[in-house]
Amino acid sequence: MYCQTVDKPNRTFKRGTIYLEPEKFELLDSLSKTTRIPRAELEREAINDLLIKHKVLKPTKR
């Protein structure tokens, strides 16, 4: 998997590539446009939810 570190204010991200079925990509893109939340942020939220579900990551207090 391709991975690159990206520094943002107060956070460091690693860039990776994911492959989605065209239909799911279109749904995610549409959701991003409707909610005005960037696709990358939606993807990070989904991955966090998956890691919490499988008890690999502890939930954070909001």
N, CA, C and O atoms as CSV, one atom per row, in Angstrom:
chain,resi,resn,atom,element,x,y,z
A,1,MET,N,N,0.841,-1.175,0.000
A,1,MET,CA,C,0.000,0.000,0.000
A,1,MET,C,C,0.886,1.239,0.000
A,1,MET,O,O,1.882,1.292,0.723
A,2,TYR,N,N,0.534,2.219,-0.795
A,2,TYR,CA,C,1.236,3.493,-0.845
A,2,TYR,C,C,0.946,4.269,0.433
A,2,TYR,O,O,-0.208,4.337,0.855
A,3,CYS,N,N,1.953,4.848,1.051
A,3,CYS,CA,C,1.760,5.576,2.295
A,3,CYS,C,C,2.696,6.771,2.328
A,3,CYS,O,O,3.888,6.633,2.051
A,4,GLN,N,N,2.172,7.934,2.661
A,4,GLN,CA,C,2.972,9.148,2.735
A,4,GLN,C,C,2.522,9.936,3.954
A,4,GLN,O,O,1.322,10.033,4.213
A,5,THR,N,N,3.457,10.501,4.708
A,5,THR,CA,C,3.130,11.294,5.881
A,5,THR,C,C,2.802,12.715,5.453
A,5,THR,O,O,3.513,13.315,4.647
A,6,VAL,N,N,1.711,13.247,6.005
A,6,VAL,CA,C,1.280,14.609,5.716
A,6,VAL,C,C,1.103,15.321,7.048
A,6,VAL,O,O,0.365,14.848,7.913
A,7,ASP,N,N,1.776,16.457,7.219
A,7,ASP,CA,C,1.637,17.227,8.458
A,7,ASP,C,C,0.587,18.310,8.279
A,7,ASP,O,O,0.615,19.069,7.310
A,8,LYS,N,N,-0.330,18.370,9.216
A,8,LYS,CA,C,-1.344,19.413,9.276
A,8,LYS,C,C,-1.201,20.067,10.644
A,8,LYS,O,O,-0.588,19.472,11.530
A,9,PRO,N,N,-1.732,21.246,10.850
A,9,PRO,CA,C,-1.607,21.879,12.167
A,9,PRO,C,C,-2.098,20.959,13.284
A,9,PRO,O,O,-3.239,20.498,13.262
A,10,ASN,N,N,-1.238,20.701,14.248
A,10,ASN,CA,C,-1.539,19.902,15.440
A,10,ASN,C,C,-1.805,18.422,15.174
A,10,ASN,O,O,-2.144,17.700,16.111
A,11,ARG,N,N,-1.667,17.942,13.943
A,11,ARG,CA,C,-1.912,16.530,13.641
A,11,ARG,C,C,-0.969,16.070,12.534
A,11,ARG,O,O,-0.538,16.857,11.692
A,12,THR,N,N,-0.665,14.792,12.558
A,12,THR,CA,C,0.114,14.191,11.475
A,12,THR,C,C,-0.717,13.069,10.885
A,12,THR,O,O,-1.255,12.239,11.618
A,13,PHE,N,N,-0.826,13.038,9.579
A,13,PHE,CA,C,-1.581,12.006,8.885
A,13,PHE,C,C,-0.639,11.222,7.988
A,13,PHE,O,O,0.378,11.744,7.532
A,14,LYS,N,N,-0.981,9.978,7.742
A,14,LYS,CA,C,-0.298,9.187,6.721
A,14,LYS,C,C,-1.283,8.997,5.589
A,14,LYS,O,O,-2.425,8.590,5.802
A,15,ARG,N,N,-0.834,9.292,4.391
A,15,ARG,CA,C,-1.698,9.181,3.227
A,15,ARG,C,C,-1.632,7.757,2.703
A,15,ARG,O,O,-0.544,7.207,2.536
A,16,GLY,N,N,-2.775,7.160,2.444
A,16,GLY,CA,C,-2.835,5.815,1.895
A,16,GLY,C,C,-3.850,5.762,0.767
A,16,GLY,O,O,-4.639,6.690,0.587
A,17,THR,N,N,-3.829,4.704,0.030
A,17,THR,CA,C,-4.756,4.527,-1.086
A,17,THR,C,C,-5.779,3.467,-0.715
A,17,THR,O,O,-5.418,2.402,-0.216
A,18,ILE,N,N,-7.058,3.753,-0.957
A,18,ILE,CA,C,-8.095,2.736,-0.774
A,18,ILE,C,C,-8.809,2.554,-2.115
A,18,ILE,O,O,-8.879,3.473,-2.931
A,19,TYR,N,N,-9.318,1.384,-2.314
A,19,TYR,CA,C,-10.051,1.071,-3.536
A,19,TYR,C,C,-11.497,0.792,-3.163
A,19,TYR,O,O,-11.777,-0.032,-2.293
A,20,LEU,N,N,-12.418,1.488,-3.831
A,20,LEU,CA,C,-13.843,1.320,-3.598
A,20,LEU,C,C,-14.522,0.896,-4.888
A,20,LEU,O,O,-14.069,1.217,-5.987
A,21,GLU,N,N,-15.622,0.165,-4.728
A,21,GLU,CA,C,-16.443,-0.143,-5.893
A,21,GLU,C,C,-17.020,1.179,-6.404
A,21,GLU,O,O,-17.314,2.066,-5.602
A,22,PRO,N,N,-17.188,1.329,-7.712
A,22,PRO,CA,C,-17.664,2.601,-8.270
A,22,PRO,C,C,-18.954,3.121,-7.619
A,22,PRO,O,O,-19.097,4.322,-7.390
A,23,GLU,N,N,-19.882,2.217,-7.327
A,23,GLU,CA,C,-21.150,2.637,-6.725
A,23,GLU,C,C,-20.919,3.233,-5.339
A,23,GLU,O,O,-21.522,4.247,-4.987
A,24,LYS,N,N,-20.053,2.607,-4.560
A,24,LYS,CA,C,-19.775,3.105,-3.209
A,24,LYS,C,C,-19.008,4.422,-3.263
A,24,LYS,O,O,-19.233,5.309,-2.440
A,25,PHE,N,N,-18.107,4.549,-4.226
A,25,PHE,CA,C,-17.395,5.808,-4.388
A,25,PHE,C,C,-18.378,6.933,-4.693
A,25,PHE,O,O,-18.293,8.013,-4.107
A,26,GLU,N,N,-19.306,6.682,-5.604
A,26,GLU,CA,C,-20.294,7.705,-5.966
A,26,GLU,C,C,-21.160,8.080,-4.773
A,26,GLU,O,O,-21.467,9.256,-4.576
A,27,LEU,N,N,-21.564,7.079,-3.964
A,27,LEU,CA,C,-22.372,7.371,-2.776
A,27,LEU,C,C,-21.581,8.200,-1.765
A,27,LEU,O,O,-22.107,9.150,-1.186
A,28,LEU,N,N,-20.329,7.840,-1.561
A,28,LEU,CA,C,-19.476,8.589,-0.637
A,28,LEU,C,C,-19.247,10.006,-1.148
A,28,LEU,O,O,-19.281,10.960,-0.370
A,29,ASP,N,N,-19.016,10.147,-2.439
A,29,ASP,CA,C,-18.807,11.465,-3.037
A,29,ASP,C,C,-20.061,12.327,-2.898
A,29,ASP,O,O,-19.976,13.515,-2.587
A,30,SER,N,N,-21.209,11.727,-3.128
A,30,SER,CA,C,-22.479,12.438,-2.997
A,30,SER,C,C,-22.712,12.868,-1.542
A,30,SER,O,O,-23.135,13.995,-1.282
A,31,LEU,N,N,-22.432,11.965,-0.604
A,31,LEU,CA,C,-22.572,12.295,0.813
A,31,LEU,C,C,-21.653,13.453,1.179
A,31,LEU,O,O,-22.049,14.357,1.915
A,32,SER,N,N,-20.442,13.425,0.672
A,32,SER,CA,C,-19.476,14.490,0.939
A,32,SER,C,C,-19.994,15.834,0.433
A,32,SER,O,O,-19.888,16.843,1.130
A,33,LYS,N,N,-20.545,15.849,-0.757
A,33,LYS,CA,C,-21.076,17.094,-1.322
A,33,LYS,C,C,-22.314,17.568,-0.577
A,33,LYS,O,O,-22.480,18.766,-0.344
A,34,THR,N,N,-23.189,16.630,-0.200
A,34,THR,CA,C,-24.414,16.981,0.513
A,34,THR,C,C,-24.119,17.541,1.898
A,34,THR,O,O,-24.705,18.544,2.306
A,35,THR,N,N,-23.213,16.894,2.617
A,35,THR,CA,C,-22.912,17.300,3.987
A,35,THR,C,C,-21.830,18.373,4.059
A,35,THR,O,O,-21.630,18.994,5.103
A,36,ARG,N,N,-21.126,18.589,2.930
A,36,ARG,CA,C,-20.005,19.527,2.858
A,36,ARG,C,C,-18.865,19.122,3.794
A,36,ARG,O,O,-18.115,19.964,4.290
A,37,ILE,N,N,-18.755,17.815,4.021
A,37,ILE,CA,C,-17.659,17.241,4.799
A,37,ILE,C,C,-16.721,16.575,3.788
A,37,ILE,O,O,-17.171,15.763,2.980
A,38,PRO,N,N,-15.434,16.904,3.819
A,38,PRO,CA,C,-14.514,16.303,2.849
A,38,PRO,C,C,-14.528,14.769,2.909
A,38,PRO,O,O,-14.677,14.174,3.976
A,39,ARG,N,N,-14.370,14.145,1.731
A,39,ARG,CA,C,-14.368,12.677,1.653
A,39,ARG,C,C,-13.334,12.078,2.589
A,39,ARG,O,O,-13.609,11.073,3.244
A,40,ALA,N,N,-12.151,12.669,2.666
A,40,ALA,CA,C,-11.094,12.137,3.526
A,40,ALA,C,C,-11.539,12.104,4.993
A,40,ALA,O,O,-11.220,11.165,5.722
A,41,GLU,N,N,-12.270,13.127,5.415
A,41,GLU,CA,C,-12.747,13.161,6.801
A,41,GLU,C,C,-13.793,12.070,7.037
A,41,GLU,O,O,-13.789,11.424,8.085
A,42,LEU,N,N,-14.685,11.863,6.072
A,42,LEU,CA,C,-15.674,10.786,6.187
A,42,LEU,C,C,-14.987,9.426,6.249
A,42,LEU,O,O,-15.398,8.557,7.018
A,43,GLU,N,N,-13.944,9.239,5.442
A,43,GLU,CA,C,-13.205,7.979,5.437
A,43,GLU,C,C,-12.505,7.749,6.776
A,43,GLU,O,O,-12.515,6.634,7.296
A,44,ARG,N,N,-11.892,8.808,7.341
A,44,ARG,CA,C,-11.233,8.670,8.651
A,44,ARG,C,C,-12.238,8.299,9.730
A,44,ARG,O,O,-11.956,7.462,10.587
A,45,GLU,N,N,-13.413,8.923,9.688
A,45,GLU,CA,C,-14.457,8.625,10.674
A,45,GLU,C,C,-14.912,7.167,10.553
A,45,GLU,O,O,-15.104,6.493,11.566
A,46,ALA,N,N,-15.083,6.682,9.333
A,46,ALA,CA,C,-15.508,5.294,9.124
A,46,ALA,C,C,-14.448,4.314,9.629
A,46,ALA,O,O,-14.778,3.298,10.240
A,47,ILE,N,N,-13.175,4.622,9.371
A,47,ILE,CA,C,-12.098,3.748,9.830
A,47,ILE,C,C,-12.016,3.750,11.347
A,47,ILE,O,O,-11.829,2.698,11.958
A,48,ASN,N,N,-12.154,4.928,11.967
A,48,ASN,CA,C,-12.167,4.995,13.433
A,48,ASN,C,C,-13.299,4.156,14.010
A,48,ASN,O,O,-13.097,3.420,14.976
A,49,ASP,N,N,-14.496,4.262,13.420
A,49,ASP,CA,C,-15.643,3.474,13.892
A,49,ASP,C,C,-15.365,1.977,13.786
A,49,ASP,O,O,-15.720,1.214,14.685
A,50,LEU,N,N,-14.735,1.556,12.700
A,50,LEU,CA,C,-14.399,0.148,12.501
A,50,LEU,C,C,-13.376,-0.329,13.534
A,50,LEU,O,O,-13.518,-1.421,14.086
A,51,LEU,N,N,-12.358,0.472,13.797
A,51,LEU,CA,C,-11.344,0.100,14.792
A,51,LEU,C,C,-11.931,0.037,16.195
A,51,LEU,O,O,-11.554,-0.831,16.982
A,52,ILE,N,N,-12.845,0.941,16.520
A,52,ILE,CA,C,-13.517,0.910,17.827
A,52,ILE,C,C,-14.410,-0.322,17.917
A,52,ILE,O,O,-14.436,-0.990,18.950
A,53,LYS,N,N,-15.131,-0.628,16.862
A,53,LYS,CA,C,-16.015,-1.801,16.842
A,53,LYS,C,C,-15.243,-3.083,17.140
A,53,LYS,O,O,-15.733,-3.957,17.854
A,54,HIS,N,N,-14.042,-3.189,16.592
A,54,HIS,CA,C,-13.234,-4.396,16.779
A,54,HIS,C,C,-12.277,-4.288,17.965
A,54,HIS,O,O,-11.357,-5.092,18.118
A,55,LYS,N,N,-12.518,-3.266,18.806
A,55,LYS,CA,C,-11.774,-3.058,20.047
A,55,LYS,C,C,-10.262,-2.932,19.838
A,55,LYS,O,O,-9.476,-3.353,20.686
A,56,VAL,N,N,-9.866,-2.353,18.711
A,56,VAL,CA,C,-8.469,-2.080,18.439
A,56,VAL,C,C,-8.125,-0.666,18.884
A,56,VAL,O,O,-6.967,-0.363,19.173
A,57,LEU,N,N,-9.120,0.188,18.939
A,57,LEU,CA,C,-8.959,1.580,19.316
A,57,LEU,C,C,-9.985,1.895,20.389
A,57,LEU,O,O,-11.136,1.468,20.298
A,58,LYS,N,N,-9.577,2.636,21.398
A,58,LYS,CA,C,-10.505,3.014,22.460
A,58,LYS,C,C,-11.302,4.244,22.001
A,58,LYS,O,O,-10.752,5.146,21.368
A,59,PRO,N,N,-12.601,4.271,22.326
A,59,PRO,CA,C,-13.408,5.432,21.951
A,59,PRO,C,C,-12.887,6.700,22.644
A,59,PRO,O,O,-12.404,6.648,23.775
A,60,THR,N,N,-12.992,7.818,21.960
A,60,THR,CA,C,-12.601,9.080,22.556
A,60,THR,C,C,-13.847,9.799,23.063
A,60,THR,O,O,-14.935,9.649,22.505
A,61,LYS,N,N,-13.678,10.565,24.103
A,61,LYS,CA,C,-14.807,11.339,24.627
A,61,LYS,C,C,-15.015,12.548,23.755
A,61,LYS,O,O,-14.057,13.233,23.396
A,62,ARG,N,N,-16.260,12.818,23.407
A,62,ARG,CA,C,-16.583,13.968,22.538
A,62,ARG,C,C,-17.215,15.059,23.333
A,62,ARG,O,O,-17.558,16.106,22.782
